[in-house]
Amino acid sequence: MEIILSIGIVFLTVVFMALLVYMRNEKNAALEQAEQRKQDYSKLLSQKKSSEIVLGQVAEKLVPFTDLFEHDPQKASFLGNPIDFVVFNDDEVVFIEVKSGNSKLTAKQRRIKKVIQDKKVRWEEIKIK
């Protein structure tokens, strides 16, 4: 009877250990799948952002030739960074930033906008002899 009880305990222990190993393997497989999905998502997000940046860069170069641009394209100078265009009209200078999609002004662009709105703009001339 003791032998049967010992064999039963050993058998249950082996089954329990096998079950633990199986559950650990399943957990690891699930974690690996989750990590792979996370990496795939990150890669897709990165590709999407990259394509949005390229689209924005193309759009900002073409916008002077659209109805959205209310100035003479020949009077516009493309800077690109930190402000896209400066338009030199006869009676004013206009700073233009082109944004596409849901993009927003950067902190630097917001500071420049505030400086312009506060009329803290001046002229300097440098003469080289």
ABEGO torsion letter per residue (X at the ends): XAAAAAAAAAAAAAAAAAAAAAAAAAAAAAAAAAAAAAAAAAAAAAAAAAAAAAAAAAAAAAAAABAABABBAAABBBAGOABABBBBBAABBBBBBBBBEABBBBAAAAAAAAAAAAGBBBBBBBBBX
